[in-house]
Amino acid sequence: MTMTLVQAQQRYIDRLLHCHPGHVRRVRRAAGRTLWRWAVARGYTPAVVLRDAHDLFVLITRADD
């Protein structure tokens, strides 16, 4: 089964939401690298895919405040 764009971005968001606060930078880099490679392999513009996923992550975290 192939992962869709939305599922790949959700995986990025979930990784950031569920990581230990002390590991945020490392996890963000690893999750971003994974999403970037996924996007390149499928012909998407990786910078746009990653930016959209991160923007949604920021919206989610600020909505909880």
Phi, psi and omega in degrees: 000131181270139179279137178277170178301315181296320179294321179295318178292323178294324177297319176300312181297315180299320179298319180288323182290331188253012180269161177293139183305329180284350184249010188302313182299314182294316181293321179298317178296316181293316180294321178295319178297318179296314180295321179301311180297321178299314182295317179298317182296337183252007175083013176276163172278108189297324181297321180291316180298314181292318179297317178298317179296318181291322176300318178294321176300316179297318178299318180296315183291325179284335179289334180284341183288000000 
